[in-house]
Amino acid sequence: MSAVKARDRALDDAVVAARDREDVVIGNEIVRHRFASRVIHWTVAVTFFVSLFTGLPIWTPIFGWMAHLFGGLSVCRWLHPWSGVAFVVISTFQFFHWLSDMKLEENEKDWLGPGMVKYLKYQSDDSDVGKYNGGQKLFFFAASLGALGLLVSGLVMWNPELVGTILREAAIFLHDLTFILFVAAIVWHIYLGTAAEPGTFGSMVRGTVTRAWARLHHPRWYREVTGEDGGDRARK
Amino acid sequence: MSVQNLEIVRSSASLWGGLTGARTLPTVSKLIDTSTCIGCKACELACQEWNDLKNVSTQSNGTYQTLPQLDAQFWNLIRFDERETNDGGFVWLMRKDQCMHCADPGCLEACPAPGAIVQYANGTVDVNPDACIGCRYCETGCPFNVPKFHEKTGKMAKCTLCVDRTSVGLEPACIKACPTGCLHYGTKDDMLALAALRVTQLKSNGFPNAAVYDPKGVGGTSVVTILAHGDHPEWYGALPPDPHVPWGVKIWKNIVRPLGFLAVAGAFVAAVGHYLNFGPKEVKGSSDSEANLPPG
């Protein structure tokens, strides 16, 4: 037996499949995010937090201590625009990587209002939820739009001599507003992806979820992937 | 910036400490009488020489002006304008463009680097290159377009009011060099008294609109300018008639920032509250086996 085969035997089949395949069932697990998806997600996350933690000490001296994580405020001032550019570049990849999965459906349009409240109270009818629910799709578009807003305003703040005073002031305002909303949304993104919905974080680390997780959160996706009824419709 | 720490009364981005206010000093001021400036540029050279600034190539724009605007290595620029007066007259106007050393400095307000812009007890506004991070926010904060970014050092630079001279009892280099006596230096009270006298003279000599430029929108400046055509400050090298700290900077510091804190803190609190009220949304039962179907 070759060494390669021995190594593969020690591995979980689902993890191996998750290297390059998605939406496949392996035993009790379903591959939700293949390796490429996870790399894109975590690269966006790292560049986002580097940008955030280099930006906050510049935003207000209350967060001045964060500058020491990077070697001082001057390093933050140098690093912030470049990590921001990296964030936008990888966010662009992310946008096109996931765009086809993120088409908002008619019944998801109320997600900005009552839909979200129902969902958070665990009162929503999730039986028709596909791979991503309305909230995830809205967050996807909001994050992409936010990246664009941060880029445009950031470029102005980086090169203030190119524009007039009014545009510079508007850029500062837009940059602040966008990142504040972004951070508030990220707080909930992390909360929902970890504490509030166990099993979700694993889908972005291992790449896989359990069948039960898929049936609970994304029943229609479960039916599509497994070809099974999933028990969700039958119980009505 | 020289060693003036005991005289710092205001410091950028400083929440706690950093200010001593141990010494009180009378506010000082330059007085610039534009009506007696002959545009000889002696002050420009004196500034370059005393502050040891690298020579900047002049750029002609067809007037008697040395450069289109101030530069990181050129802190004192005589601006030149030709204007037609309302009664058909024609005037040459010279104005000494430099840091105005505002009592309420927009640059200091906008600066995010602790201690990078300071104000001394005598009113001087100074940049501390050690603390400056070159973010250029002060460019946005300044209503007079004064601070300039030095590409090589990555720091901001502007007139220091020759703090290294004034702190040892000398007058600023430009004042020392002026051959016509149109530049004066002293306490602000003395300079305002002198300016009022000169304005009275101008008014009785055919300049009824002569005025002192000491704009209140920035709390007054430590560079007081006498304008023979005081009703048109904009004639003098685009001097703003009513300068103030930009609204964008004020809104950012006083409204957006506290609201931002509230928004993010609110998101945290809401998430914790949600968890305590609703708990995690998970598959019922302890294991994820086939037997544990979600509730229908």
Interface residues (C-beta under 8 A of the other chain):
Chain A: N28 P57 I58 W59 T60 P61 I62 G64 L73 S74 C76 R77 L120 K121 Y122 M157 P160 E161 T165 I166 R168 E169 A170 I172 F173 D176 L177 I180 L181 V183 A184 A185 V187 W188 Y191 A195 A196 E197 P198 G199 T210 R211 A212 W213 R215 L216 H217 G231 D232 A234 R235 K236
Chain B: A13 S14 L15 P112 A113 P114 I133 G134 C135 R136 Y137 E139 T140 F149 G154 P246 W247 G248 V249 I251 W252 V256 R257 L259 G260 A263 V264 G266 A267 F268 A270 A271 H274 Y275 F278 P280 K281 E282 V283 D288 S289 E290 N292 L293 P294 G296
